[in-house]
Amino acid sequence: MAGRACFRVALKSQASWLLCVFWVWTLGGLCGLGVTAPGAGGYAGALHPCQAPQQWEGRQVLYQQSSGRNSRALLSYDGLNQRVRVLDERKALIPCKRLFEYILLYKDGVMFQIEQATKQCSKITLEDPWDPLDIPQNATFEDQYSIGGPQEQITVQEWSDRKSARSYETWIGIYTAKDCYPVQETFTKNYSVILSTRFFDIQLGIKDPSVFTPPSTCQTAQPERMSEDCSL
């Protein structure tokens, strides 16, 4: 679970956290059948974590407590080939804010950081192993409920890393009950939220696999990570 936390925290800050490493993300035939653990939401029975999609594209909004900001990005996730591409989105004018593209290739153990405006490139070693975006098999089922209201709602399931020996969790993952799409992941420390990521506009498959190919400028990449602050 520790590596999982690092990977997801990595995707949130697009800079200071990216080297921490990617996501540390089957309800089998029970998925979406409304069978839940005793004492949770009034259901009875045992649930097992579902298998999240292996290849998809979508968008994410990441909230980081240390900065107090929400950052938006396009996301391409390829679990089969252990690679991820994150493209910063500009939704509002933020003074002196540089936008980057990140290509994480876990089989090669490298991450490319590319400034969108100049194509300047940094090549950084990924020291932690791949940890997929899914629900860990040893996760604890917390609840099943509907998001939305009458005529427009979807059933989701909430999982955590809470164990019987610990009364609180440090990770909570919300996934759709039917197809196991990621909806939200939250990390906490000392009872406070340090990172929250929401996923939306998910489409199955990778429309253009070339998004995982670094630009030619990365052939002469620098080894140091670039700062998000354009004044540095």
C-alpha positions in Angstrom: 0.0 0.0 0.0 2.9 2.3 0.6 4.0 2.3 -3.0 0.4 2.8 -4.1 0.2 6.0 -2.0 3.4 7.3 -3.6 2.2 6.7 -7.1 -1.1 8.5 -6.6 0.5 11.3 -4.7 2.9 11.6 -7.7 0.1 12.3 -10.1 -1.2 15.1 -8.0 1.6 17.6 -7.8 3.0 17.1 -11.3 6.4 18.1 -9.9 7.5 17.6 -6.3 5.5 14.4 -5.9 6.1 12.8 -9.3 9.3 11.1 -8.3 7.6 9.5 -5.3 6.0 7.2 -7.9 2.7 6.2 -9.3 -0.4 4.6 -7.9 -0.4 2.4 -4.9 -5.3 1.9 -7.7 -12.7 -8.7 -9.3 -15.7 -7.7 -7.3 -15.5 -10.7 -9.7 -19.0 -12.1 -10.3 -20.2 -10.1 -7.2 -19.5 -6.8 -8.7 -22.6 -4.6 -8.8 -24.8 -7.3 -7.3 -25.4 -5.4 -4.1 -23.6 -8.0 -1.9 -21.6 -6.3 0.9 -19.8 -7.0 4.1 -21.7 -7.5 7.3 -22.4 -4.2 9.1 -21.7 -2.1 6.0 -24.7 -0.4 4.6 -27.1 -3.0 5.8 -25.9 -5.7 3.4 -24.7 -9.2 4.1 -22.1 -11.4 2.5 -18.5 -10.9 1.5 -17.2 -8.7 -1.3 -13.9 -8.8 -3.1 -12.2 -5.9 -4.9 -13.2 -5.6 -8.6 -10.7 -5.4 -11.4 -10.4 -1.9 -12.7 -9.9 -1.3 -16.5 -6.3 -1.8 -17.7 -6.3 0.8 -20.5 -8.3 4.1 -20.5 -8.1 7.8 -21.0 -9.8 10.6 -19.1 -9.4 13.6 -16.9 -8.5 14.2 -13.3 -8.6 17.0 -10.8 -6.0 16.7 -8.0 -6.2 18.6 -4.7 -3.0 19.0 -2.7 -3.3 20.2 0.9 0.2 21.7 0.9 -0.6 24.2 -1.9 -4.4 24.4 -1.4 -4.8 24.2 -5.2 -6.7 22.0 -7.6 -4.8 21.0 -10.7 -6.4 19.6 -13.8 -4.9 17.2 -16.3 -5.6 14.8 -19.1 -4.7 11.3 -18.2 -3.7 8.2 -20.4 -3.4 5.0 -18.3 -1.9 1.9 -19.8 -1.7 -0.8 -17.1 -0.9 -3.6 -19.6 2.4 -1.9 -20.6 2.9 -0.1 -17.2 2.9 3.4 -18.5 1.1 6.7 -17.8 0.9 10.0 -19.5 -0.3 13.2 -17.7 -0.9 16.4 -19.6 -1.5 19.6 -17.5 -4.6 21.5 -18.5 -5.0 25.3 -18.2 -8.5 26.2 -17.0 -7.7 29.6 -15.6 -4.8 32.1 -15.9 -2.4 31.4 -13.1 0.5 33.9 -13.0 3.9 32.4 -13.6 2.6 28.8 -13.9 4.4 26.5 -16.3 2.5 23.6 -17.9 4.1 20.2 -18.3 3.5 16.9 -19.9 4.7 13.8 -18.0 5.4 10.4 -19.5 6.1 7.7 -17.0 7.5 4.5 -18.5 7.8 2.0 -15.7 9.2 -0.9 -17.7 12.1 1.4 -18.6 12.3 2.9 -15.2 12.2 6.5 -16.5 9.9 9.6 -16.4 10.0 12.4 -19.0 9.0 15.9 -18.0 8.3 18.1 -21.0 7.4 21.8 -20.8 4.5 22.3 -23.1 5.5 25.7 -24.4 9.2 25.0 -25.2 9.4 21.2 -25.4 12.3 21.4 -23.0 12.7 17.9 -21.6 14.0 16.3 -18.4 14.7 12.6 -18.0 14.4 11.3 -14.4 14.9 7.8 -13.0 11.8 6.1 -11.5 13.1 4.2 -8.5 9.9 2.7 -7.3 8.2 -0.3 -9.0 4.9 -0.1 -11.0 1.8 -0.1 -8.8 -1.4 -0.2 -10.8 -4.4 2.0 -10.4 -6.9 -0.4 -8.9 -8.3 -1.7 -5.6 -5.8 -3.8 -3.6 -6.9 -7.3 -3.1 -6.5 -6.8 0.7 -8.6 -3.7 0.8 -11.4 -3.3 3.2 -15.0 -2.8 1.9 -16.6 0.3 3.5 -19.8 1.0 1.8 -22.0 1.0 -1.3 -24.2 3.9 -2.3 -25.6 6.0 -5.2 -24.1 9.2 -6.4 -26.7 11.7 -7.8 -30.5 11.5 -7.4 -33.7 10.3 -9.0 -33.4 9.6 -12.7 -29.7 10.3 -12.7 -27.5 8.2 -10.4 -24.7 5.7 -10.4 -23.8 3.0 -7.8 -20.3 3.1 -6.4 -18.4 1.2 -3.8 -16.0 2.6 -1.3 -12.8 0.7 -0.2 -10.0 1.6 2.2 -6.8 0.4 3.7 -8.3 0.3 7.2 -7.4 -2.8 9.2 -8.9 -4.2 12.3 -5.9 -3.2 14.3 -6.2 0.4 13.2 -9.3 2.5 13.7 -8.7 4.9 10.8 -7.7 4.7 7.1 -5.0 6.5 5.1 -6.4 5.7 1.7 -10.0 5.6 0.5 -10.9 4.6 -3.1 -14.3 5.0 -4.7 -15.0 2.9 -7.8 -18.2 2.3 -9.8 -19.9 -0.9 -8.9 -20.7 -2.1 -12.4 -17.5 -1.6 -14.4 -15.0 -0.7 -11.7 -14.1 2.8 -13.1 -12.1 4.9 -10.7 -14.2 7.9 -9.3 -12.1 9.3 -6.5 -9.1 8.5 -4.3 -8.3 10.2 -1.1 -5.2 10.0 1.1 -5.1 11.2 4.7 -2.5 11.7 7.3 -3.1 12.5 11.0 -6.9 12.7 10.2 -6.4 15.4 7.5 -6.8 15.0 3.8 -3.4 15.5 2.1 -4.4 14.5 -1.4 -7.7 13.9 -3.2 -8.0 13.0 -6.9 -11.3 12.9 -8.9 -11.5 11.0 -12.2 -14.0 11.7 -14.9 -14.8 11.6 -18.7 -13.2 8.1 -18.8 -13.1 6.4 -22.2 -11.8 2.8 -22.5 -8.7 2.2 -24.6 -5.8 4.4 -25.8 -6.9 6.4 -28.8 -3.3 7.4 -29.8 -0.5 5.1 -28.3 2.1 7.7 -29.6 1.3 9.8 -26.5 3.7 7.6 -24.6 6.5 8.4 -27.0 8.7 11.3 -25.8 9.4 14.1 -28.3 12.8 14.4 -30.1 13.9 17.0 -27.6 14.2 14.3 -25.0 17.1 12.8 -26.8 19.2 15.5 -25.2 17.2 15.7 -22.0 18.6 17.2 -18.8 18.7 15.1 -15.6 17.2 17.6 -13.3 13.4 18.1 -12.8 12.1 21.5 -13.9 10.3 23.8 -11.5 6.6 24.7 -12.0 7.5 28.2 -11.1 8.5 30.2 -14.2 10.6 32.6 -12.2 13.1 29.8 -11.4 
